[in-house]
């Protein structure tokens, strides 16, 4: 239940941020009217400026939405790469009953947890890239256990994973609409000030028009800014972030695989020890009779 309320409040966070601005604008409009400070008359030019600003923000919103929809695919692609590497390691574990692929899977699990912390900015990008590079030592140990084409496939997934991490880092740290966002923000501020000092009769209608137009413009500004970073998990003010559920599912899946394979390898090792012990017991009497 708490999670549902948290998701609702997270989705409505922009609304909660906009409401104080609207209240301040309405209060300012009241005092401006009370002291007869309204000196701007509404005309077609003013309406045209509002329409041009809405068009500009619609253009910016369309751009960030396309980038946002593209970014939605990245956690799923990243999770698929990790899962593919885990599949190859699991095959080696089950076929060779070796501890080396199992240790590699444990490292892959730590890497997945590290990537999740990295999304929340609890870990540096360089640290994640070093963990990806450290897979090379395990790949070198795989040479006696499998064919070269399997290792080449793991290397390919490793390379794709590294590229994806760098790509997400670039999207997260770079604002692609800084100039357009600045123009839209300054124009919105000027238009809101113009609405506050504009003369609209009757006066009670001015409350409606000023509040609705201001709400539309300010909400679009906050929405564009929020969508510009689809990976803002570490920011309390961010509400529109892409889902990390595919990564969480892969982490749980790898953990379950490690438990199953560990049990299989331990059972296999214990069976081999028993077989060796029984073989020694049968060999000793034969040696005694030979003496």
N, C-alpha and C positions, 0 to 999 in steps of 0.2 A: 504493500500500500504506500509506504514511504517513497519507494522508487517511482510509482506512478505520479505522486504529487511532485516529486523532484523533476520528472520529465515535463510535466505540465508547466511548472514554473520556469524551467529552462527554455521551453519553446516560447513563453510569453515574456521573456526577459527584456526583449527590445521594447515591448509595450510599456513595461514598468519604467524603463529608462526615458521614454518619450513623454509620459504623462506629466512629470514635473515641469518640463519645458512648456507644455501646453497650458498648464495652470499658471505659470509665470507670464506667458503671453497674454492670457485672458485678464489677469490682474493688471498688467501694464496697460492694456487697452482700456480698462475701466478708469484708471487714473488719468490717462491721456484725454479721454472724453470728459471727465469731470472738470479738468482744468482747461478745457477748450484748446488743446494743443494739436488738434487734427488739422493739417494743412495740405494734405495730398488728396486730390480728387481722383476717383477711379475712372479710367478711360480704356479704350481699346489697346493702347500701347502697354499699359500695365498688365492687362489680361494676356497680351501676347508674350510679355516677358515671363509670366508664370507658365504659359504653355511651352515656351522654349526651354525653360529649366526642367520641366517634367519630361520633355523629350530627351534632353541631355542625360538625365538620370535613368530614363528607360534604356537608353543606349548603353550606359555603364552597367546597368543591371543585367542586360542581355549578355554582355561580355563576361561578367563575373559568374553568371549562371552557367555558361558553357564551360568555363574552367572548373567550376564546382562539380558539374556532372562528370567531367573527365577525372577529377580527383577522387570521386566516389569509387572508381574502379581500382585505384591503387592499393588500398589495404587488401582487397580480394586477390589481386595479382601477387602481391607480396606473400600472402598466406599460401597461395598455390605453389609458389617456388619453394617455400620452406617444407610444405607437405611432400613435394616431389623428392626433395633431398632425403627426407625422412623415409620415404618408401624404399629408395635405393639402399639406405643403411639397414633398414629392417630386413630386406631380402638377404643381405650378406650375413646378418645376425642369425637368421633362421637356417640358412644353408650351411654356413661354416661353424656355427656355434662358437663364435669368437667374441672376446670382450672388446676388441678394438672398435668395431662398428657400434657397439653399445655405448662406449665412451663418447664416440662421435655424436650419437643421438642425444646424449646428456648435454654435450656442448651446444648442440643445435637448440635444445630446450632453453638453455641459459641465454643463447643468442635471441630467441624469440621473446623471452621475458625482458631482455635488455632493449629490444626494439620497442616493446610496449612502453617501458619507462621513458624511452627516448621521445615517443609521441607526446608524453606529458612533460617533456623537458626536465626530466629527472636524471638524464644521462646525456653526455655530449655526443655529437655526431662522430667525432674522431674515435671515441671509445667503441661505438657500434661497428665502425669500419674495421677497426683492429680485430674485433671478434670475428668478423667475416673473413678477414685475411688469415686468422689463426686456424681456419679449417684446412689450410694447406697441409699442415702436419698430419692430420688424419687421412687426407687423400693420399699422401705418400705412403702411409702404413697400409693402405688398401691394395697396393700393387700385388702382393702375394696372394690376395684373397679373391680378386675378381679380374675381369678383363679390362683392357685399357679403354674400351668405348664406354663402359659404365663410369669410370673415373672422369672421362671427358664430358659426359653428360652432367656429372656433379659440378665440374668446373664451369660449365656453361650456366647452370642455375646460380652458382655463386657469383658469376660476373653479372647476370641479370639482376640479382638481388642487390648488389653493390650499386648498380646504376639507378635502381628504383629508390634506394635510400637517398642518394645524392639528389635525385629529381624532387622527392618530397621535401628535402631540406631547402632546395631552391624555391619551391612554391611557398613554403612556410615563412621564409625569411625575406622574400621579395614582394613588394607591393607593385602590381602591374598597372594601377590606375591612379597613381599619386597626383598627376597633373589634372586629369579630368575630375577626380574627387575634390581637389582644391577649388576648381572653378564652380562645381556644383554646390559645395559647402558655402563659399562666399556669396554666391548668388542667392542661395536660400536664406542666409542671414539678412541680406539686403531686402529681399522680398518680404520677410517676416516683419522687419522694421517698417517697411512701407505699408503693410497691412495695419500695423498698430497705429500709425499716424495718418491713416486714410480716413476720409469722411464718408461713412455709409449710413444712409437713412432708410428706414428707421433704425435707431441705435441697437435694438435687441437683435436685429438681423445681422449686425456686424459681428456679434459674438459667434454666431453660427458659422459665417463665412471665414472669419479669421481663424477660428479653432480648427475647422475642417481642412482648410488649405495648409495651415501650419502643420497639422498632424500628418498629412500626406507627404509633405516635403521632408520633414524631419525624420519620419519613419523610414522613408526611402534612403536617406543618408546613412542612418544606422544600419539598415539592412545591407546596403552595398558594402559598407566597411566590414561587416561581419562575414559576409560571403567571400570577401577577398582572401580570407585565410581559412580554408576548410579544415585545417589541422590545429585549431586554437584550443586544444584540450586544457592547456595550462592557464588559460585566461578565464577569469571568472565572468567577464562580460560577454564571452563568446557563447552563442546559443546554437548556431547552425553549423555543426561539425559533422563530418562523415563518420559512419559507424565503424567501430573496430571489432565488431562481433566475429568476422572471419578470422582475425588474428587470435582472438580469445578461444575460438573453437579449435584452431590448430594447436595452441598451447595445451589445451586439455587432451587433445587426441595424442600428441607426442608423449605426454606424461603417462597416459594409459598404455601406450605401446611399450614404453620403457619398462613398466611394471610387468607386463606380460612376458616380454623377451627376457627380462632378468630371471623370472621364474623358470622359463624354459632352459636357459643356459645353466642355471644352478642345478636344475634337475639332471641335465645332461652330464655336468661335471661330477655330481655325486654318483651317477650311474657308472661313469668311467672309473672313479676311485674304487667303487665296490668291485668292479670287474677286475681291476689290477690287484686288489687285495686277495680276491679268491684265486686268481691265477698264481700268485706267490705261494698261497697255501698249498696248491696242488703240485707246485714245482719242488718245494722243499722235501717232501717224502721221497720223491724220485731220486733226488740227489743223495739222500741218506742210504737208499738201497744200493746205489751205485758204489758207495764207499764200502 
